[in-house]
């Protein structure tokens, strides 16, 4: 016995044509759905571009941190006086912590912007959809 998924044969246009709601333009409804899909695709592309920028920036920050850490460790190791070495280590740790917090804030802000931009696209489309639905229903 072979199982066939009934959802694979689903035809939305045929369903809309057979259903015939009074005062509803089925072509306008299909166009509405098309614009909604386009908005979702646009939002996904916007989010993806933002997250690509975040990844790139994160890589740059890691490279910079490795370079700075390497130089600081060499400087600390080259210092012979114990008190001076401890002072340099403490300064290095303090500076590293401050830089890590700054970097985390920058990446967090970038993520908020990328997410906000994508959400803005969806939000505008949702508002437009509600306006269009009322127009579609009263138009016919």
Buried (B, 14 or more C-beta within 10 A) or exposed (E): EEEEEEEEEEEEEEEBEEEEEEEBBBEBBEEBEEEBEEBBEBBEEBBEEBBEBBEEBBEEBEEEBEEBEEEBEEEBEEBEEEEEBEEBBEEBEEEBEEBEEEBEEBBEEBBEEBBEBBEEBBEEBEEBBEEBBEEBBEEE
